[in-house]
Amino acid sequence: MAITLLSIAMVVAALVIRTAVAEMRHPGSGRAQWRFLTDRRALATGALTALLLGLLAWATAGPVAAAWAVLAGALVAYVAGTDERHGHDEHDD
């Protein structure tokens, strides 16, 4: 379980570092990348994905796989929230 949580933490850290680098290059872009956290549709889509994958993962591989389902749900929410970002790109200065 510790290896799984460490792996997930590394993925999240890589995403945060990616955001930080983008923010240094284009101020304000970090906020745009994480805007999906305030998009109800994106969050609902991610939560539903995490729930369904989590139940399936828990039943087939146990609680360790369910942790990956939560990360997958977060990534789905991020992708689902990209629709709005295309209209407000950081290069529109």
N, C-alpha and C positions, 0 to 999 in steps of 0.2 A: 504494500500500500504506500509506503514512504517513497519508493521509486516512482510510482505513478504520480503522486502529488508533486514531487520534485520536477518531473517532466512537464506537468501542466504549468507549474510555476515558471519554468523556463520559457514555455510558449508565450505566456502572458507577459513576461519580462521582455521578450523579443518584440512583441507588439507595442509595448510602452516605449522601448528604445526607438522603434521605427517612428512613432509619433513624435518623440523628442527631436529626432533628426529632421523630420519634416517641418516641425515648428521653428527650428533654428534657420532653416532655409527660407521658409515662407511663414512669417508670423501670422497667427490666426488659423493656420491649417490644422493644428492639433484639435482645436475646438470643433472644426468641421468634421474631422475623422471620428470623433466620439459623440457627435450629435445624435447618433442612433439611440443613445441612452435616454433621450427625451421623446423619442418617437414611439407612441403607444402601439402602433401596428407592428413595428419592428420588434419591440419587446414581447408582444403577444406571440408573434411567429417564433421567436427564439425560445420562449418559455414552453410553447407547445412542442417544439422539436426536442428540447431537453427532456421534457416529461415523457414523451413517447419513446425516445431513444433510451432514456434512463430506465424505464420499466422493462423494455426489451433487454437491455444490457444487464440489468440486475438479475433477470430471470435466467439468462443464458450464461453469464460470466461472473456474476457477483457484484458487490459494491465497488470494486476497483474500476470496472468498466463503466459504471454509472457516473463516476467522476469525469470520464472522457465525454460522456453525453452532455454534461453541463457545459463543458468547453465548446462542444459542437453547437449547442443551442446559442451560446454567446456569439459564435462566428456566424451563424445563420441570422441572428438579429443584426449584426454588423452589415451583412450583405443586403438584408431586407431594407435597411435604413439608407442604403447608398442611392436610392432613387432621388431623394431630395437633394443630396449633395451635388448631383450632376448639374443642377440648375444654379448652384451657388458655388462654383469652383473657386479655389483660392487664386487662380490666375485671372480673374475677372476685374482686376484693379482698374 
